[in-house]
Amino acid sequence: METRELGRTSRNVGVVGFGAWQIGASWGEVSEDAALDALRAAVDGGVTFVDTADVYGDGRSERLVGRLLKERTGLTVATKMGRRVEQTPEAYNPGNFRAWNDRSRANLGVDTIDLVQLHCPPTPVYSADAVFDDLDAMVEEGRIAAYGVSVETCAEALAAIARPNVATVQIILNAFRHKPLDEVLPAARAAGVGIIARVPLASGLLSGRFSASTEFAADDHRNFNRKGESFDVGETFSGVDYETGLAAVERVRELVPEGMTMAQFALRWILDQQGVSVVIPGARNAEQASGNAAAAAAAPLPAEAHAAVRAVYDDLIRPQVHHRW
C-alpha cells in the first residue's frame, strides 16, 4: 500500500487506515469476533494506521485494538480523549488528561501512545495556551509520542494548525463535505500538519448500499442522531438529510467505473486530494475492511470524475452543509 507522512509525527502510514468507532459502539451490534476479523483483514490488506477513541464503547474499541497489537507489529495507533465528560473547557486540564491517558494506555496495552487527539473539544480549548503546553509536557513525560486534534469545523482546524506542535488534524472530508478543500488542506500542507480524513463514506451513504427502506438498529447513530440528538449532527451522514443524501448517491453511482465499488470510488476521491495523509473508513466485518484497503491500489480518478462529484455537491449538498462546518 502507498504510504504518506503523517504530519509532524515522523511516521509514514498506509494511505487507507482503519476507523475503529464501528467496532466500539453506536453502529449496531458488532461481535468481538467480527471486530477482530475486520481489524486483521485490514492489516492483511496493508493498513498500518488504526484510529480509535476512549469513548467508543467506553473503552471496548481501544481494548480490541490492544488485542490486535499483541498479534501484529508495525502499526501506528491513534486514540482520542475528552468526550467521556461534560464538554466544558475546564474539563481539559492536566489531571483529567493524565487520568484519561492512563486508562487508554491500559486499554491498548502500551506505555506510550503513538498519537493522542483531543476529541472535538469545545471551541475555546483551541485558544487555551495551557492546554497545548500540557500536551507538550505529556510528550516529554513519554506518555504520548505526538498529539493532534479531531475537529468539527474548518475554523477549529485552522486554529489547531497554527499551533506549533500539533502533529495532525482529523476532520470530516468526503464527497459530501468539500469545505476543508478550500482552506484547511492548503494550510495543513504549508504547516506540515497531517490530515486524517474521517467519516469518508458519509456514515455508509457513499457505499451505495442504502435505500429509503433501509432500517437502522436502535443503537445505531444513523437512527438516533439524525437531528443531532446525542452529538454533532455532522457526524451522521455528514449532516446531510437522508433523502437528499440518497438522491446524491444515485448521481455519484453513475461515475463509478467498472471493477470498483462505490465505497472504493469514494475513498479514492479523498486520496486524490492533495494534503490528505490517511483516510479512516470503518468496517463491521472482514469483507468491508478488505474492500476499503483495496481502494489504495486504485488509480487516481480522472479530472472529469472530480468535476462531476463537485457538481453533485454544488447542486444538492452545498446548501445544507457548507456554511455549517
C-alpha positions in Angstrom: 0.0 0.0 0.0 1.2 3.5 -0.7 2.4 5.3 2.4 2.4 9.0 3.3 4.0 11.0 6.0 1.6 11.5 9.0 2.2 15.2 9.6 4.6 16.0 12.4 4.7 12.5 13.8 7.8 11.5 11.8 5.9 8.3 10.8 4.7 7.0 7.5 1.4 5.2 7.3 -0.6 3.4 4.7 -3.0 5.8 3.0 -6.0 3.8 3.9 -6.4 3.3 7.7 -9.0 1.7 9.9 -11.5 3.8 11.9 -12.5 1.8 14.9 -15.7 3.6 16.0 -17.9 0.9 14.4 -16.3 -1.9 16.5 -16.8 0.1 19.7 -20.4 1.2 19.7 -23.2 3.3 18.1 -23.3 1.4 14.8 -25.5 -1.5 15.9 -24.2 -4.8 17.2 -20.7 -6.0 16.1 -19.4 -9.1 17.9 -15.9 -9.2 19.2 -15.0 -12.0 16.7 -16.3 -9.9 13.8 -14.4 -6.8 15.1 -11.2 -8.7 15.4 -11.7 -10.3 12.0 -12.2 -6.8 10.5 -9.0 -5.5 12.2 -6.9 -8.4 11.0 -8.3 -8.2 7.4 -7.4 -4.5 7.3 -3.8 -5.2 8.4 -3.6 -8.1 5.9 -4.7 -5.6 3.2 -1.8 -3.2 4.0 -3.4 -1.0 6.7 -0.8 0.3 9.2 -2.8 3.1 10.9 -5.7 2.5 13.3 -7.8 5.3 14.9 -9.8 4.7 18.0 -11.1 6.7 21.0 -11.6 6.1 24.7 -15.3 6.8 24.3 -16.0 4.2 21.6 -17.9 1.6 23.6 -16.5 3.1 26.8 -13.1 1.6 26.0 -14.2 -1.5 24.1 -12.7 -0.3 20.8 -9.4 0.5 22.5 -9.3 -2.9 24.1 -9.9 -4.7 20.8 -7.2 -2.7 19.2 -4.9 -3.6 22.1 -5.6 -7.3 21.3 -4.6 -6.6 17.7 -1.3 -5.0 18.9 -0.4 -8.2 20.7 -0.7 -10.1 17.3 0.7 -7.6 14.8 3.7 -5.3 14.6 4.5 -2.2 12.6 1.2 -0.4 13.4 0.6 3.2 14.3 -2.3 3.6 16.7 -4.1 6.9 17.4 -6.7 7.4 20.1 -8.7 10.3 21.3 -9.6 11.7 24.7 -12.1 14.2 26.2 -15.6 13.0 25.3 -16.3 10.9 28.4 -17.1 14.0 30.5 -19.3 17.1 30.3 -18.0 19.3 27.5 -16.7 22.4 29.2 -13.3 24.0 28.6 -12.5 23.5 32.3 -12.5 19.7 31.8 -9.5 19.9 29.6 -6.9 20.1 32.4 -3.7 18.3 33.5 -5.4 15.9 36.0 -8.0 14.7 33.5 -5.5 14.4 30.7 -3.3 12.1 32.7 -6.3 10.0 34.0 -7.7 9.6 30.5 -4.2 8.8 29.2 -3.6 6.2 31.9 -6.9 4.5 31.0 -6.2 4.5 27.3 -2.6 3.1 27.8 -4.0 0.3 29.9 -6.8 -0.4 27.3 -4.2 -0.5 24.5 -1.6 -2.3 26.5 1.2 0.2 25.7 3.4 2.5 27.7 3.5 5.3 25.0 0.6 6.0 22.7 1.7 6.9 19.1 -0.8 9.7 18.7 -3.4 11.2 21.1 -6.0 13.6 19.8 -8.3 15.9 21.6 -11.7 14.6 20.7 -13.7 17.5 19.2 -13.3 19.7 22.3 -15.2 22.9 22.9 -14.1 25.7 20.6 -12.5 27.8 23.4 -10.0 25.0 24.1 -8.2 25.8 20.8 -7.2 29.2 22.1 -6.0 27.9 25.5 -2.2 28.0 25.6 -2.2 26.0 28.8 -3.9 23.0 27.1 -1.2 22.7 24.5 1.6 23.4 27.0 0.3 20.4 28.9 0.1 18.2 25.8 3.8 19.2 25.2 4.6 18.1 28.8 2.9 14.7 28.2 5.1 14.2 25.2 8.2 15.0 27.4 6.9 12.5 30.0 6.8 9.8 27.4 3.1 9.2 27.8 2.4 10.1 24.2 4.7 10.3 21.1 2.7 13.1 19.4 -0.7 14.8 19.7 -3.3 16.2 17.4 -6.9 17.3 17.4 -10.1 16.0 16.0 -12.3 18.9 14.9 -15.9 19.6 13.8 -15.3 22.9 11.9 -12.8 24.3 9.4 -12.2 27.3 11.8 -11.2 24.9 14.6 -8.9 23.1 12.1 -7.2 26.3 11.2 -6.7 27.3 14.8 -5.2 23.9 15.5 -2.9 24.0 12.5 -1.5 27.3 13.8 -0.3 25.5 17.0 3.5 24.7 16.5 3.4 21.2 17.9 0.0 19.9 16.6 1.0 16.9 14.5 -2.3 16.1 12.9 -5.8 17.3 12.4 -8.7 14.9 12.0 -11.6 16.3 10.0 -14.7 15.1 8.1 -13.8 15.0 4.5 -15.8 13.2 1.8 -17.7 13.7 -1.5 -20.4 15.3 0.6 -18.2 17.6 2.6 -15.9 19.8 0.5 -15.3 22.8 2.6 -11.9 21.6 4.0 -10.6 21.6 0.5 -10.8 25.4 0.3 -8.6 26.4 3.3 -7.8 23.6 5.6 -5.8 21.3 3.3 -3.7 24.1 1.9 -2.9 25.4 5.4 -2.1 21.9 6.6 0.3 21.3 3.7 2.0 24.6 4.3 2.5 23.9 8.0 3.4 20.2 7.7 0.4 19.0 9.6 -1.1 15.7 8.7 -4.8 15.4 7.7 -6.7 12.4 8.9 -10.0 12.2 6.8 -12.8 10.8 8.9 -16.5 9.9 8.0 -15.2 9.1 4.5 -18.3 7.3 3.4 -20.8 9.7 5.0 -21.8 7.1 7.6 -22.2 4.5 4.8 -24.3 6.5 2.4 -21.4 6.6 -0.1 -21.2 2.8 0.0 -24.3 2.9 -2.2 -25.9 0.1 -0.1 -28.8 2.1 1.4 -32.3 2.9 0.2 -35.3 4.7 1.5 -36.5 1.5 3.1 -33.2 0.7 5.0 -33.7 0.3 8.7 -31.0 1.0 11.3 -30.8 -0.5 14.7 -32.0 1.4 17.8 -28.4 1.7 19.0 -27.1 2.9 15.6 -26.4 6.7 15.4 -27.8 6.6 11.9 -31.1 6.1 13.7 -30.8 8.1 16.9 -28.6 11.1 15.9 -30.1 12.2 12.6 -31.0 15.6 14.1 -28.0 15.8 16.4 -29.8 14.5 19.5 -26.7 12.9 21.0 -23.7 14.6 19.4 -22.9 16.9 16.5 -25.2 16.1 13.6 -22.4 16.5 11.2 -21.1 13.1 12.4 -24.2 11.3 11.0 -24.5 11.2 7.2 -22.1 14.2 7.2 -25.0 16.4 8.3 -26.9 15.8 5.0 -30.6 14.8 5.4 -31.1 11.2 4.4 -33.3 11.7 1.5 -31.0 14.3 -0.1 -28.1 12.0 0.5 -29.8 9.1 -1.3 -30.5 11.4 -4.3 -26.9 12.5 -4.4 -25.7 8.9 -4.2 -27.6 7.9 -7.3 -25.8 10.6 -9.2 -22.4 9.6 -7.9 -23.2 5.9 -8.6 -23.2 6.8 -12.3 -19.5 7.9 -12.1 -18.1 4.6 -10.6 -16.0 2.8 -13.1 -16.4 -1.0 -13.8 -14.4 -3.1 -11.3 -14.6 -0.6 -8.5 -17.2 -0.5 -5.7 -18.9 2.8 -4.9 -17.1 2.8 -1.5 -13.7 2.4 -3.2 -14.6 5.3 -5.5 -15.5 7.5 -2.6 -12.2 6.6 -0.8 -10.2 7.2 -3.9 -11.8 10.6 -4.3 -10.4 11.5 -0.8 -7.0 10.1 -1.5 -6.7 12.2 -4.6 -7.0 15.4 -2.5 -3.5 16.9 -2.1 -2.7 17.1 1.6 -4.6 14.1 2.9 -2.3 11.8 4.9 -4.7 8.9 5.6 -8.4 8.1 5.3 -10.0 6.1 8.1 -13.1 4.2 6.9 -14.7 1.9 9.5 -15.8 -1.7 8.9 -18.1 -4.1 10.7 -16.6 -7.3 9.2 -13.6 -8.6 7.3 -15.1 -8.2 3.8 -15.7 -4.5 4.3 -12.2 -4.0 5.8 -10.6 -5.7 2.8 -12.6 -3.8 0.3 -11.7 -0.5 1.9 -8.0 -1.3 1.9 -8.1 -2.2 -1.7 -9.1 1.4 -2.6 -5.5 2.3 -2.1 -4.5 0.3 -5.2 -7.0 2.1 -7.4 -5.7 4.6 -10.0 -6.4 8.3 -9.3 -9.8 9.3 -10.6 -9.9 11.3 -13.9 -10.5 15.1 -13.7 -13.9 14.6 -15.3 -15.0 12.4 -12.3 -13.8 15.0 -9.8 -15.7 17.7 -11.7 -18.8 15.6 -11.7 -18.6 15.0 -7.9 -18.2 18.7 -7.4 -21.3 19.3 -9.5 -23.3 16.9 -7.3 -22.0 18.6 -4.2 -22.8 22.1 -5.5 -26.3 21.1 -6.7 -27.5 19.0 -3.8 -25.2 19.1 -0.8 -23.6 22.5 -0.5 -26.8 24.4 0.6 -27.1 22.1 3.6 -23.6 21.8 4.9 -21.1 24.3 3.5 -22.0 27.1 5.8 -22.2 25.0 8.9 -18.8 23.3 9.4 
